[in-house]
Amino acid sequence: MGNNGRVTRPAPARAARLDQVCAAAVEVARDAITEVEPTDVGDHLRAVAEGDRVVTHYFECLLGGYRGWRWAVTVTRVPRSRQVTVCETVLLPGSDALLAPGWLPWQERLQPGDLGPGDLLPTPSDDDRLAPGYLLSDDPAVEETSWELGLGRPRVLSREGRAEAAQRWYDGDHGPSAAISTAAPASARCGTCGFYLPLAGALRLAFGACGNFYAPDDGRVVSADHGCGAHSETLVETPEPAIDELPTVYDDSAVESMTVDGASPADGPAPVESPDPA
């Protein structure tokens, strides 16, 4: 005999039947809402069967600031009894209820600029952006120098922390896609600017600080392909002023005497010899 599996099919879950005695106890359910004034409870909306002889009544909530919310009162009764008792009363949001924003941990609620003078921002001990100091900096150039000088910090940026910071800077207002960068000439990039101060370590090739007093990014970290109109090699060619040529002027009021072939001008023109006849 082979295995035929289960012969009998499992019985489908039976939907709860609405108990008529509990469904009729609308006023009992309404009187159970004692947290607010009776005027804050609106019309009866519906009755829903939650189980055998368990029904939840929903009432409109008229409290200010609770648009779309509903009072829910669950009632029940014991078998063969017509005495209805209240199980619980609760205020629930409806499909179009006005809800408060979801709760976020304080680390996720913080935004740049929220930290003010005197505020303290503790860093979690398991922050992925930091690594213990004995791992040094994950940067060979910095590691070698720190090891030789005996310098160190309790925690330093991890590879993940550096990558996260670099991506944030690159996508921000000091990267290549910033409005001031796209409006600048293509050749006016920070990496070729004399005011560009490259960072140390692994970020040196991609980022540096702007040292131009007149630039909008002065004192800020910028990407090497960021740019602005204050580039050190930005030269404005000024065209030379055009000078109108004056026309040639001849002065006929003065005549200068000149000797031609040893004859004086007073002797008149030199005689022209006639050709010798053949």
C-alpha positions as CSV (number, residue, x, y, z in Angstrom):
1,M,0.0,0.0,0.0
2,G,1.4,3.3,-1.0
3,N,1.1,6.5,1.1
4,N,-2.1,8.2,0.1
5,G,-1.4,11.2,2.3
6,R,-4.2,12.6,4.4
7,V,-7.5,11.1,3.5
8,T,-9.7,13.7,5.3
9,R,-9.5,17.3,4.3
10,P,-9.1,19.9,7.0
11,A,-12.3,21.8,7.8
12,P,-12.1,25.4,6.5
13,A,-12.1,28.1,9.2
14,R,-15.7,29.1,9.8
15,A,-16.5,32.8,9.8
16,A,-17.8,34.1,13.1
17,R,-21.5,34.5,13.2
18,L,-22.9,37.8,14.4
19,D,-24.5,37.3,17.8
20,Q,-27.8,39.1,17.7
21,V,-28.0,39.8,21.4
22,C,-24.5,41.4,21.5
23,A,-25.2,43.2,18.2
24,A,-28.3,44.8,19.8
25,A,-26.4,46.1,22.8
26,V,-25.5,49.4,21.1
27,E,-26.4,51.6,24.1
28,V,-24.5,49.3,26.5
29,A,-21.4,49.8,24.3
30,R,-22.0,53.6,24.0
31,D,-22.3,54.0,27.8
32,A,-19.0,52.1,28.3
33,I,-17.1,55.0,26.6
34,T,-16.4,57.0,29.8
35,E,-13.0,58.5,28.9
36,V,-14.7,61.5,27.2
37,E,-17.9,63.5,27.3
38,P,-21.0,61.9,25.7
39,T,-21.0,64.7,23.1
40,D,-17.6,63.4,21.9
41,V,-19.1,60.1,20.8
42,G,-20.9,60.2,17.5
43,D,-23.2,57.9,15.5
44,H,-23.0,54.1,15.7
45,L,-21.2,53.0,12.6
46,R,-21.3,49.2,12.6
47,A,-21.1,46.0,14.6
48,V,-18.5,43.3,13.7
49,A,-18.4,39.7,14.9
50,E,-15.1,38.9,16.4
51,G,-15.9,35.4,17.6
52,D,-18.7,33.3,19.1
53,R,-20.9,35.8,21.1
54,V,-18.2,38.5,20.8
55,V,-19.1,41.7,18.9
56,T,-17.2,45.0,18.5
57,H,-19.3,48.1,18.1
58,Y,-17.8,51.1,16.3
59,F,-18.8,54.7,17.0
60,E,-17.8,58.0,15.3
61,C,-15.2,60.0,17.3
62,L,-16.0,63.8,17.5
63,L,-12.9,64.8,19.5
64,G,-11.0,67.7,18.0
65,G,-7.8,66.6,16.2
66,Y,-9.0,63.0,15.8
67,R,-10.6,63.2,12.4
68,G,-11.3,59.7,11.0
69,W,-10.8,57.9,14.3
70,R,-13.4,55.5,15.8
71,W,-14.4,54.4,19.2
72,A,-14.4,50.6,19.4
73,V,-16.2,48.8,22.2
74,T,-16.1,45.0,22.4
75,V,-19.0,43.2,24.2
76,T,-19.7,39.5,24.9
77,R,-22.1,37.2,26.8
78,V,-21.9,33.8,28.3
79,P,-23.9,30.9,26.7
80,R,-27.6,30.8,27.4
81,S,-27.5,34.3,29.0
82,R,-28.9,37.6,27.6
83,Q,-26.7,39.7,29.9
84,V,-24.1,41.5,27.8
85,T,-20.8,42.6,29.4
86,V,-18.1,45.0,28.1
87,C,-14.7,43.5,27.4
88,E,-12.7,46.6,26.4
89,T,-12.9,50.1,25.0
90,V,-10.4,51.6,22.7
91,L,-9.9,54.5,20.2
92,L,-8.8,53.3,16.8
93,P,-7.8,55.1,13.6
94,G,-9.9,54.6,10.5
95,S,-8.7,54.4,6.9
96,D,-8.7,58.2,6.5
97,A,-7.6,59.0,10.0
98,L,-5.1,61.8,10.7
99,L,-2.1,60.0,12.2
100,A,1.1,61.2,13.9
101,P,4.4,60.5,12.0
102,G,6.0,57.1,12.8
103,W,8.4,57.1,15.7
104,L,12.1,57.1,14.7
105,P,15.2,56.7,16.9
106,W,16.9,59.9,17.7
107,Q,19.9,58.9,15.6
108,E,17.6,58.9,12.5
109,R,15.7,62.0,13.4
110,L,18.8,64.2,13.6
111,Q,19.5,66.4,10.7
112,P,22.6,68.5,9.8
113,G,22.4,71.8,11.7
114,D,20.3,70.4,14.6
115,L,23.3,70.4,17.0
116,G,23.6,73.8,18.6
117,P,26.0,75.5,21.1
118,G,26.1,73.5,24.3
119,D,24.4,70.4,22.9
120,L,26.0,67.0,23.4
121,L,25.7,64.3,20.8
122,P,26.9,60.9,22.3
123,T,28.2,58.4,19.7
124,P,27.1,54.8,20.1
125,S,29.8,52.3,21.0
126,D,28.8,50.1,18.0
127,D,28.8,52.9,15.4
128,D,29.7,51.3,12.1
129,R,31.3,54.5,10.9
130,L,34.1,54.1,13.5
131,A,36.7,51.5,14.2
132,P,38.8,51.0,17.4
133,G,42.1,53.0,17.4
134,Y,44.2,49.9,17.5
135,L,43.1,49.2,14.0
136,L,44.5,52.6,13.2
137,S,42.9,54.3,10.2
138,D,42.6,51.5,7.6
139,D,44.7,53.9,5.5
140,P,48.3,52.7,4.8
141,A,49.7,56.3,4.5
142,V,48.2,57.4,7.8
143,E,49.0,54.1,9.5
144,E,52.7,54.3,8.7
145,T,53.0,57.9,10.0
146,S,50.9,57.2,13.2
147,W,52.9,54.1,14.0
148,E,56.2,55.8,13.7
149,L,55.2,58.8,15.8
150,G,53.3,56.8,18.3
151,L,50.1,58.8,17.7
152,G,46.6,57.4,18.0
153,R,43.0,58.0,18.9
154,P,40.5,55.8,20.7
155,R,38.4,55.4,17.5
156,V,39.0,56.4,13.9
157,L,36.9,56.3,10.7
158,S,36.4,52.9,9.3
159,R,36.3,52.1,5.6
160,E,32.5,52.2,5.8
161,G,32.6,55.5,7.5
162,R,34.9,57.0,5.0
163,A,32.9,55.7,2.0
164,E,29.7,57.1,3.6
165,A,31.2,60.5,4.1
166,A,32.7,60.6,0.6
167,Q,29.4,59.7,-1.0
168,R,27.5,62.3,1.1
169,W,30.0,65.0,0.2
170,Y,30.1,64.0,-3.5
171,D,26.2,64.1,-3.8
172,G,25.9,67.3,-1.8
173,D,26.2,71.0,-2.5
174,H,30.0,70.8,-2.9
175,G,30.1,68.0,-5.5
176,P,30.1,68.2,-9.3
177,S,26.3,68.3,-9.6
178,A,25.9,71.4,-7.5
179,A,24.2,74.3,-9.3
180,I,27.3,76.6,-9.0
181,S,29.5,73.8,-10.4
182,T,27.4,73.1,-13.4
183,A,27.2,76.8,-14.2
184,A,31.0,77.2,-14.1
185,P,33.3,76.7,-17.1
186,A,34.2,73.1,-17.8
187,S,37.9,73.9,-17.2
188,A,37.2,75.6,-13.8
189,R,37.5,72.5,-11.7
190,C,38.7,72.5,-8.1
191,G,41.4,69.9,-8.7
192,T,43.3,72.3,-11.0
193,C,42.7,75.4,-8.8
194,G,45.6,77.0,-7.0
195,F,43.4,77.6,-3.9
196,Y,42.6,73.8,-3.6
197,L,44.0,72.1,-0.5
198,P,43.9,68.3,-0.9
199,L,42.9,66.1,2.0
200,A,45.4,63.6,3.4
201,G,45.1,59.9,3.2
202,A,42.8,57.8,0.9
203,L,40.5,60.8,0.2
204,R,43.3,62.9,-1.2
205,L,42.6,62.1,-4.8
206,A,38.9,63.0,-4.6
207,F,38.5,65.8,-2.0
208,G,40.1,68.9,-0.7
209,A,39.3,72.1,1.1
210,C,38.7,75.4,-0.7
211,G,41.1,78.2,0.5
212,N,39.8,81.0,-1.7
213,F,38.4,83.9,0.4
214,Y,36.1,85.0,-2.4
215,A,34.8,81.6,-3.3
216,P,31.4,80.5,-2.0
217,D,32.9,77.2,-0.8
218,D,35.8,78.8,1.2
219,G,36.7,76.6,4.2
220,R,34.5,73.7,3.0
221,V,35.4,70.3,1.7
222,V,34.8,70.1,-2.1
223,S,35.3,67.3,-4.6
224,A,38.1,67.6,-7.1
225,D,35.6,67.9,-10.0
226,H,33.6,70.6,-8.3
227,G,34.0,74.0,-9.7
228,C,33.0,77.7,-9.5
229,G,33.8,81.0,-11.2
230,A,36.5,81.9,-8.7
231,H,39.0,79.4,-10.1
232,S,42.6,80.6,-9.9
233,E,43.1,80.3,-13.6
234,T,40.0,82.0,-14.7
235,L,41.2,85.0,-16.8
236,V,39.0,87.5,-18.4
237,E,40.5,88.7,-21.7
238,T,40.0,92.4,-22.1
239,P,40.0,93.4,-25.8
240,E,42.3,96.3,-26.7
241,P,40.5,99.5,-27.5
242,A,40.1,100.1,-31.2
243,I,41.9,103.2,-32.5
244,D,40.4,104.9,-35.6
245,E,43.0,105.5,-38.3
246,L,43.3,109.1,-39.2
247,P,43.3,109.9,-43.0
248,T,46.6,111.1,-44.6
249,V,46.7,114.9,-44.7
250,Y,48.9,116.7,-47.2
251,D,50.0,120.3,-46.4
252,D,50.1,122.2,-49.7
253,S,50.9,125.6,-48.1
254,A,54.7,125.0,-48.1
255,V,56.9,124.1,-51.0
256,E,60.3,122.7,-50.6
257,S,62.9,123.4,-53.3
258,M,64.8,120.4,-54.5
259,T,67.8,120.1,-57.0
260,V,67.3,117.7,-59.9
261,D,70.4,116.4,-61.7
262,G,72.6,119.3,-60.5
263,A,70.3,122.0,-61.9
264,S,68.7,124.6,-59.8
265,P,65.0,124.8,-59.7
266,A,65.3,128.4,-60.9
267,D,66.8,127.3,-64.2
268,G,63.6,125.8,-65.3
269,P,63.2,122.2,-66.6
270,A,66.2,120.5,-68.1
271,P,66.3,120.4,-72.0
272,V,65.2,117.2,-73.6
273,E,67.6,115.9,-76.3
274,S,66.0,114.9,-79.5
275,P,67.0,111.5,-80.9
276,D,69.8,111.4,-83.4
277,P,68.4,110.7,-86.9
278,A,69.7,107.6,-88.5
